[in-house]
Every structure is written in C-alpha cells, then in structure tokens.
Amino acid sequence: MFTYRSPADFNDYLQVGCRVIVQFGSRKIMTGIIGAIHTTPPQKYEAKSLLDILDQEPIIHPPQIKLFQWIADYYMCTLGEVMNVAIPSGLKLSSESRVQLYPDFDLYDSDFDFSDNELLLIEILEKNESLTYSEIGKALQIKNSFSIIKSLVQKDAVIIYEEIKEKYKPKKQRRIRLKSEYEDKKVLESLFKQLESQPKQEELLLAYLQHMPIYKQPELNSKGIEKSLLQTAELSASSLKTLIRNNILEEFEITISRFEDDNSPLTEIKLTENQQHAKNEILDSFKTKDTALLHGITGSGKTEIYISLIKDALESESQVLYLLPEIALTTQIVIRLKKVFGNKVGIYHSKFSDNERVEVWNGVLSGRYQLVLGVRSSIFLPFDNLGMIIVDEEHESSYKQYDPAPRYNARDVALFMAKQHHAKVLLGSATPSLESYFQAKEKKYGLIELNRRYGEAQLPSFEIADMLREGKKKTLKGEFSSLLINHLNEILEKKEQAIIFQNRRGYSPYISCEQCANIPKCTNCAVSLTYHQYKKQLICHYCGYHEPMPNECEACGSKSLKTIGVGTEKLEEDLELLIPEAKIQRMDLDTTRNKNSYERIITDFENQEIDILVGTQMVTKGLDFDHVSLVGVFDIDRMLHFPDFRAYERTFQLTTQVSGRAGRREKKGKVVIQARNVELPILKDIISNNYLKFYDEEIREREMHRYPPFTRLIGIRIKNKDKNLSHRAANRLSNLLKEQLGSQRVLGPQEPVINKIRNEYLVELLIKLERGSIDLNKVKQIIQNCSNEILNEKDLKSSKIVFDVDPY
C-alpha cells in the first residue's frame, strides 16, 4: 500500500475500489486501486498526487480487498502479488514512452551541435506529433536509438512522456437503420417511388426491409441491423453510401458482448427420489453448519443436485459461484447450465482472452451474471451478494496454484469467502480429500452420502492385467496387455468407445543410449528431456527448453538411441498400429493448447467421431459420455510409488474417477488396470469402490507420521544460481528456525527430486505444525523474520526464498 495525495477536484469522485493513474518513481506510470481513503500523510516519503481517476464506479468491492489481504497474509506473499493474479490484465493499464519535439525548440536558435542522426530525428519529429522508441529505431534504421534520444533530451530538443492506454477494448458493431421519418408506411411508399430510377438503391432498401419488419413492428427499426448484412456481393456498396449521405439510412455503432446470448427455451430439472433425499439432507445440514460435503459415487447425479440448489439460490436473488478444477469440464456443464439458467451464466477461465475476462468481470459487477462457472481464478471476481459456493471435485490438486505467488488453494479460499458473504459452501466429490472427509467425520462439515448411480446405471466391473505375468508369457503388445487389446477389439465391434488413461504426456519420458546409457538432460534443470514425436524434439516440461531429436549419442557418438517408457503420444501411435481401423484422439496439454481445442475433442467424442480417447488427468474429470464402455489404466505402479505422502490418495482418486467414465447409462462398463504388483491392498479398495476402508487405513498412516489433517505444513524453497550458496542459505535458515520453533518442527534442508530448475539450484525445508495448540500467524512472522535475516546477509542476498503454505 502506498499513500498519494488527492487533488481537491478529485475528492468528490474518490471511492474505495476505483482505479487511479499514479506516478511510481521518476518514470513509471502505473495503475493503482484505492484501498483506503484517509487524511494521514506518510512519514517516510513525500506523497505524490494522483494523476487521474479511471472509474466512476468501483471495479472491486471492499470485501474483495479484505479477501486479497487475507490471501496475502495466509499464503505469505504480498498484497501486490495477489492483486496481480486477481485482476484481469485487461483492467490494468499499459504505459508506453513516446518522444516529441520540445514545444519551444528552434534548431537555428540552438547553441548545440547535432549529429546527422539527431538532425534526421528532428526532421522526422517535425512531421510526426510523437513517436515510440521502436518507431524511432525503424525510422533511423538503427537497433538502439536510446543514446540519440538521451542526447537530444540533454540539448532540450525533445521531451519524453508516457502515453497511457487502457488494454480492455469493448467489442463494437456497426449497424444501419432507416431514418425515423420513413417508419410511416405512406412516407416509405413515397420514397420507393422516388427511387424507381435508382434500381440499386431500391434493391438495397428492400434488402434492409427483408431483415427489418417495419410494417409489422416499426418500433424495432431503432435497433437497426448489422452493417455486414448489407455488405454482400449482390448489393452495391456505393448505393449504401449514397443512401446514408442522403439521410435515408443512418450508420451507428453499439457496444456488444463477446458472449452470444442464448434465447432457446429453458428446461426444468427433476430430481429422483434418491437425489431429492440428498438435497434435503444438504439443506438440513446448512441450518447448523456453513459447509457440507456431498460424497456421491461417480455417476450418482451430483450435478442435478447442484443445479437444483443453484435454482433455489438464484430465486432468492443471491449470486452463486460454481467452481470446477479444469477447463475441460466446463464445456459439458456449461451446456447443461445454459439450458436451465440461460444468459444468467457467466464462464471464467484462463483460455479466455483478456477482453473476454474483463467482460465477465464487468458482468458480475453489473449483475448480468448471477451464476459464474469457473476454474480457481473465479474466486477473485467482484461478487457482492454471494449466497452459495459449490466446489465440484473438491479433492482435485488443480485447485492449488503452485507458481507464481499467491500459492493458494481455491477450495480453502472459498471457505473464507463464504464467511465474508454469510454464504454456504457445498463440497462435492466421489473421492473426497482426506482433509475434507476428516472434517465431516469430526462434525465440522455436514456429511451427505449418495451411494447409488443415477437411473439404471451400474458401477463398472474391474479386471487386473498382470504385466509381469504377461511379460513372461510374451503376450504383451508393446505397452498393452493382451487383456486390454482384446477388450478394445470387442468394444469396437459393438460400436462403443474407450478411454485410455496414462498420467504422462509426450511420446516417451526419455531417450537413452544403448551403448553408454547416457540420458539427455535439460541445460537449465536437473531433469531428463521428454521426447515428443510429433515435434521431433526433446522438451523440458519445467522450463520449456527444447532441442532436436539427436541422431547420435552426445556422450559416446553411438547411433543406438532408444526411447524408454511411454507417454500419451506413444500410446496413441502404438494403438494406431495395433488397431488401425480405430479412430484415435489424444487429449493432453499438447493437444489442448488452443482456446477451443477442449471443446472440439469433447464434441467429437460425444458424436462418436472418436473411438478411443487417450489422455492424461484431463480424461479423469467429471465428463459424461453415453457410449464409453471400457476404460484402461496404465502404469498404476508408478503413480503409487511417487515420492509424496499423498501418492496413495491421488492414485485412488484418479483411478476411481477415470473408472467412473465407463458405463454411464444402462450398460455395465469395464475397467482394465495394468499393474506389475497385483497384490497391493489399495487395488482391492479401488476394485470394490470401498472409499471408507481406504480412508480408515490412510488416516491411520497420516496420524502416525504426523501429516495433514493432523498437522499444518509450510514448505520453504531456497533458490540460488550458485549451488553452494543455496545450501549455505538453507542451512542458515534451518538453524535459525530450529532455534525459534524447535528441531522437531523443522525438516530438512534437503534437495528435492528435481534440484535444479531454470538454472537455479533448489533446497527445501518443511515446517510441520501441530493443529490447535500453536499460533499460526506468530509462526509465519518468525519464518518471515528469519528469512529476512538471511537475505540481509551480504553473501546470501542473491538467494530467493519462496513460501508455500499447505503445499501438495
């Protein structure tokens, strides 16, 4: 927060939440948001004056500022870092330096000598009001014009100023309408008689009347029609100009939404007896608790319950936020919600352009959108009357932001938001996070169980493919078991569909030399490069570094290079060889980078234009397809043995969720899990869909080893381009924290599995804090003070220290 003076003529327009233009430092012009209005001048610096006020009405509400401050405090980051993520970049200003001649400058009256380039620039500026640095560089045909501009500033020949531009641009539409005096039938007939000698003008006027029924509804004429409707090959462009010039037609411009209104009739939702019972239980729990957990097995019809609750909330004129973990999910659910709620639904996610995000933001401000469906960043929208927050698939790790700060979890922020707005929160999942289920068991949340699938749908049957056994029998086909291939052939004969889940994108995790076993590594990160066949490249999934697929080993020169392991791209290629008649599509980060690629793939799959969908976690989410009767799960052993205390929980969730895609209607689906260790107890829990047994076993482990929900965790990551300095800083910080917090609460320092990313060496500490008996805010202050002490040391100040509250 910084304090600025307000000029007297601004005082009547100042409101908390409005954007202002301020000078920051000697040169920068920045957007500020008014956080507080007071009469206390700052003690340590002279307050500058506001340059301008941008908004007549606030773009954020005071409760949002409190929310942003809470996020900054809880997740140990700055308020500015929160605001930067929260506010769409289209609402921030861009500042661009421009150069113009000094108003009183006279070349012939100047005492200075000028170089040829300086004289040329003066000549160019005499013809142009002002130019940017890049425009000057092009005009002078030189790469760096800064020294010339600096010299001219010193000679009082030019001045530099900042031009402020708003990034958001409303979408405009040019329209045409008939002048109001011609709306009268007799006047219009008289006009046509005048135009008998001008057939092209007459034709154009008739074309207008085809789109605009003036005789029946003259009141519609004021709205006009899109200009593009009269700009066809058959109609004369010059005739349109003549009719406008002669005041028969007039052209005007309107601002339109980037989101098309859907005026199709709305549908009603009818709940089954089972769903109605669950809804009643939720409403009962809301009488005494602000949060309820709906534990409903896959396919049990949770979405219909959500829709019914949303309908009730909107009828009471409250706003509703419906959170989803992935953009992939929004495509199907938007269609369902639009059928029920029409144009009250706003959608908000990262694939939207800046302008689209601003329009949704403004739509929430104006009350146009009562219901917002969005991913984690939707929590930052300017709600002022929030009645309910639904967090679907609440267990999902996608709700957690990892980089950059704030490293927040949208599910947990939603709980705080609900308190602010006196709203209710409904968490929903077929596989709840252990923390949420624990809170429900402890009676802090309401708990509603929904154990039957919707309608006649049945849970799928499971088969385990023993990969070690098939390997010995030599029945494997690449990475596919004979069991899975046989089932894939069967479903294709029945004209049904399959989903193959592999939690790893790319063609192959890495390539290796058969002679010396060398594995190509990223130059910036301590990680092997992933081979991507479609690009013929080795790519780092951490920093984006890439290089062409080598022809020979960089270490020994051998040409014997082989790919190790499989990603989604390799599975797609293998399936095309094994089942050439199948139509196969991949859904992962690489195939869904474009804005509408999710929708296209999902629509094609729904329309049965794809037989087999191969994908990463995206295919495990709550997608609903009628014709999927088989799901294949790859590499479950690797997921289970990932070095993370949540590995079993995540594997149970992912496998159960993707299994739920099979047999969504009256057909019983089948799931094939490929495993090397078929005796693992967790496989039995997955097959029997026994969440309670899994929960009981896992919660005992957590309590024994002091992990959440029995403790709070704060991760600390120390980064430095010098490996020795990163270790020294980590050791110093560890010792300071152990002195203050006790050695049993501070784990580490230790190097993470990947100890170098983007040329920075990483060392980690983990703080474990028992719940209930410790002041969390005080501990955070201690951690912050110790970190500042490290960064104030001369030899360690080049380090970066990053905090992650509630990591993983």
PyMOL commands that set and color helices and strands:
alter all, ss='L'
color gray80, all
select helices_A, chain A and resi 8-13+62-74+79-86+89-91+107-109+116-127+133-140+146-154+180-183+185-197+199-211+218-223+227-230+237-245+273-286+302-315+327-344+354-366+376-380+397-399+410-421+434-441+467-473+482-493+568-578+597-606+617-620+636-640+647-659+681-687+691-704+723-741+743-745+776-791
alter helices_A, ss='H'
color red, helices_A
select strands_A, chain A and resi 19-24+28-33+52-53+93-101+131-132+158-166+171-178+225-226+249-256+291-296+319-323+345-348+371-374+386-392+424-429+446-450+461-466+497-501+510-513+530-532+537-539+546-548+561-564+584-587+612-615+628-633+670-675+711-720+746-750+756-757+760-770+800-805
alter strands_A, ss='S'
color yellow, strands_A
deselect
rebuild
show_as cartoon
